[in-house]
Structure formats: C-alpha cells, structure tokens
Amino acid sequence: MDINTCFATVADLRNLASYANFAPAFTSIILAGFVLRKAVNRQKAIAFASFVGAFALWLIANGIIWTSNNYYVVAVLWTPIDYFALLFFLLLFCFFYIDIFGYIPRWVSIIILLTASVSFAVNLLGQGAFGFDQAWCNMFNNEFLTIYNLWIGIIVLLSILGLGIYRFRKIKNNKTERVRLGIIAGSIVLFMGIFLGSEYWSSVTNVYTTELYALFTLPIFILFLTIAITSYGTFRLGDTIAKALFYIFLVFSGAQFFFVTTTASMALAVIAFLMTLSFGVLLLQSYEREAQIRAEVEKLAGELQETNTRQETLMHFIGHEVKGYLTRDASTFAALAEGDFGQLSEPLKPIVNQALTQSRDGALSVENILTASNQKKGTVSYTKEPFDLKAVAESVVEKAKLNASDKGLALTFSADDIGAPGFDNLTTSYTFNGDKAKLGDNVLRNIIDNSINYTPSGSVTVSLKKENNKFVISIKDTGIGITPEDKKLLFTEGGHGKDSQKVNAHSTGYGLFIAKNIVEAHGGTIRAESLGAGKGSIFIVELPT
C-alpha cells in the first residue's frame, strides 16, 4: 500500500487545511474557557461549552484527516467525525433553547438523546462507512447516515430560525434583547447554513475543498457570538475579557494570510479579516461608551444611595417624633374620655372621642410607614412566645368597638369553642407561639380597622376557629367590596384601590402589606375574597397550630 497517496491528495492544501481546522478549534476552546470561568448562568455556560467542545473535536478530527499520511488514521476518524457534526448541531440547539427560554424541558432532552443515539448506534456497529477509496484517500460514506445527518441538521436550523422569530416577536419592548437575539440567531443560522451546504456539496461532488473554504466564515461566526456574549449580556464576561477575545480573534483572522495559496482563498481571507476588524472596532467603541455610562451611573447611584440614607434617617426621626406626640395626645384624650380629670360635659364628649380616634389613627398610620420601611430593610425582629390568640382577638375587637359604634356599625366576635366528641367539658385551645404584639396590633387591628373604614353601613363580623391544624381568623364586612382590579393591589406596598382614598382619605396603603409580611413570617397565609363592588369582603388569616 502506497503510504504517500494521502499526502499526494492534499499536498497543495495542507497548510490551508491546518489553519482552517486547528486555528478555529483553538480559538473556540479559548472562548468556551472564558465562558465557563466567568459566566454566572452555569446551565447556559455548560450548554455553550458542550457545543464548543463537540465542535472543536470535529475540527481537530477533520484537520487530522486532511493532514495525515496514514490510511488507518483517516479510516478511524472518518465515521466518528459525522457523529461529532450531528452532536454539535444538537448541542447548539440546546444552548440556543436555554438562551431564550432559560431551561430545557424533559421531552426536548429525550428527543435530542434519541436523535443522537441513531447515529451513535450506526457508528458503533461499524456501519458508518463502507470501504476505502485509496486513490483519493477517502472512505465511502453510509448513504443513510449522510442523509440522516443532513436532515437533522436542516431540522435543527429551521427550529432555531423558527424559535428565534417567535421569541423576537415576543420581546417588542426590549430593543437590546432584540439586537442580542438577532445576533445570536442570525450568526447560528448563517453558520449552520454554510456548514451544511458545504458538507452536502462535498459529499455529492467529492470536491472536499469546498468544505475548507466554508470554514473561512468561522471567524465571522465566532466574532458575532463574542459580541453577543460580551456586549449584549449573554454571559456578561467583563470589559477586559471582551477586549482580550477581540485581539485573539483578530490575530486568528490575520493569520489566514500565511496559509492561503489561491486567489479565491485570498479573497475570502481579506473579507473575513476586514469584517472581524470592523465589528471588533465597533465592539471596543461600544465598550468604551458603556464604560463611561457605567461610571456615570455608578456615581449617580452612590449619590442616590447617600440621599436615600439621609432621607430614611430623617423620615425615621420625624416619624418617631410625630408618633410620640400622637401617642401622648391619644393617652390624654383617653384619660379625658374615661373621666380621670372629672366628668366631661355632654357637648365635650363627642369632641374628645373624635380627637382620641383621630390621634390613634394618626399614630397607627405613622407606625405602619415606619414598620413597612423596616420590613423592606429586613430589620424587623419577632419575639415569639406562647399566647392566647382568642384573648388577643377579643381585646382588639373590644378596642375597635368605639370606632365602629361612631359609624353606626355592629362589630361582633365569636370563637368556635366546641370540645372534642365525648369531652364536652373541654374547649378548644387557641395557644399560639408567635409575636403577640405584632399579630395583635399590626395584623388583626389593621384588618379590622380596614373593614370598619370601608364599611359605610351594616356590620363587621370577626370569627376564630381551629380547622385542619390551622387557626383561621375571618373578618367579614358588608362594605364597599373589592373589584378584581383592586384585588391585584391588595397586600402590596402602598397599594390603593381605585376609589379607596375617596372612602378613607387617611389610608397609607401599608396596613395590609405589613400584615401579609408578619403573617408569612409566622408561617401563615392571608387572603381576601369578595363578590365585587358593593358586595362586602372577607379577609382570612390562617396560622399553623
């Protein structure tokens, strides 16, 4: 066997083949290494590195086939290389799917695995190729496998194109994401189209130099991926890495001129180099602008943080001072109302009672704002100890009766005290381990006062029962009800219904927000139900026993 036949078939193209395969393999591995080392999204980074790994294996195997003098080496690598091509197409699809949707569904993973297993099984059984063409140093391909890989590649290409268009139409209001997606999808489709076309043309015509010339588009594809990865946040690798990658790819692209031997390859090399240089310069310019903007933003953010800190300090100081004054006023009015300074005349009683109510409401409003601010900062602490939930609920209802009475509302409380069957002398225990003050004042008081404030006439009914290992507190009113639109704003910070402040001008929008946070901190839930406007509402608090 003439060992020089393989050398003779590619002697004129050996340098070009070496560059077209080994240089992009090396560059791709560098890019994957940066991504794996720096990327925050590990799943996406692993998918990208897997695709690049399979692609690099294909390039290395293809380079060896083109440059090897040994028939046996060519024969061994000839069939696995088709499997690597199929594999990096499938892994490229996985990367793209994760990039736009954030995850790979199980059914998609199963389809990809089954698709790859067909080609793997054919190669494993030794049916990937038949015989060796010694004159041209080529294997005779398995026609089924050639057609199968081609159609899978076409399906993957069309799937990426279709998913890219679908996602592009979904993100109408995000220009930056649209540009990034366009770069990613466009470069992948362009690369796959050229790669598939050159592979198919080479296998049909046996003119395998077409494949080498197609690989000259790789610098452009890799550069586009780099721009999407560095400039548009696919992985956010940082300014220094972006610049380093650009210079690496520029050297890679410029090195083409040392390997070209024909006019056609020279033209391709010039085009690829100019495109790499042009897009690279644009990339660096965009990074310079981004760096300036980021510096300005960071400066403004620092100033804003200082301003916010000063405002928070001032707000807490004013809040505590105002709350102190209102609390002392409320204590004074309460003493007057209870006759501690002698009996009030009949004309003064309603005035004092009204002043007492307004002082308490004002103190509660200030307290809600301060508590909400502390909850946002995570500085709220809870003192959890056993207490009688029923007694606390009764106490809160009793304190709220004066306010309800002033509005002509009936406020009632009931608790389910039925004992277990056969134990009629026993009553339900409502002992709960939690922060008594916060559950009483910030949860029950807030909700009951809320129901009173938004009920022009009728009644407010508070009930307590033990059900399915939960303490269930229900506050039902015959008030203005809750519309579906307003329901979305309940329990949100500063959330107000559309017309809520017309009914209760003193509403801060923080009461239910605070109540929700406290209940959830105790492992419970809170929700509101209503049949609609004018049909009353019911607030339900559930706490675990």
Buried (B, 14 or more C-beta within 10 A) or exposed (E): EEEEBBBEBBEEBBBBBBBBBBBBBBBBBBBBEBBBEBBEBEBBBBBBBBBBBBBBBBBBBBBBBBBBBEBEBBBBBBBBBBBBBBBBBBBBBBBBBBBBEEEBEEEBEEEBEEBBEBBBEBBEEEEBBEEBEEEBBBBEBBEEBBEBBBEBBBEBBEEBBEBBEEBBEEBEEEEEBBBBBBBBBBBBBBBBBBBBEBBBBBBEEEEBBBBBBBBBBBBBBBBBBBBBBBBBEBBBBEBEBBBBBBEBBBEBBBBBEEBBEEEEBEEBBEBBBEBBBEBBEEBBEBBEEEEEEEEEEEEEEEEEEEEEEEEEEEEBEEBEEBBEBBBEBBEBBBEBBEEEEEEBEEEEEEEBBEBBBBBBBBBBBBBBBBBBBBBEEEEBEEEBEEBBBBEBBBBBBEBBBBBBEEBEBEBEBEBBBEEEEEEEEEBBEBEBEBBBEBBBBBBBBBBBBBBBBBBEEBBBBBBBBBEEEBBBBBBBBBBBBBBEEBBEBBBEBEBBBEEBEEBBEEBBBBBBBBBBBBBEBBEBBBBBEBEEBEEBBBBBBBBEB
